[in-house]
């Protein structure tokens, strides 16, 4: 089912990630991925080890900069923002049950 424009909450359009871009050692981790997700929709990202699943999710979460394309979440563009400006609420899920004496932001800082 295609998500209508007014229903889109997450929009990923032709997103690419290249590490060491512009060098002879460049590695394309994500190659031209596009999809949209409606508010409340459940989505799974599947693929073999090393195919870029985690990199894609880090970009959608605002924790990794994109090399090309754009990402919008809730109408707010993430493309062009520094990864450090990502909201801690976006990564709260990774912190449950871990190191209760530190905060989510302090654990994500290293």
URZIGI-V67568 format. One line per field, one symbol per residue. ss: DSSP state (a for helix, b for strand, c for the rest). phi: phi as a letter, one per 40 degrees, with the letter a starting at -180 (. if undefined). psi: psi as a letter, one per 30 degrees, with the letter a starting at -180 (. if undefined). A space follows every 10 residues. Layout:
BEGIN
ss: ???
phi: ???
psi: ???
END
This chain:
BEGIN
ss: ccccaaabbb bbbbbbbbbc ccccccbbbb bbbbbbbbcc cccccccccc ccaaaaaaaa cccccccbbb bbbccbbccc ccaaaccaaa aaaaaccccc cccaaaaacc
phi: .cccdcccbb bbbfcbbbcf dgbccdbccb bfcbabbcdg ccbbbbicdg chdccccccc cgcbcccaga bbbfgbcccg ccdccccccc bdccbcgbfc cbcdcccccb
psi: kkkleffkek jjjhklkkkh kglfgkkjek jikkllklkf kkkkjkllkg fgeeeeeeee fgfkklelal kkkhfjkfkf kkefgkkfff gefffkgkif flleeefff.
END
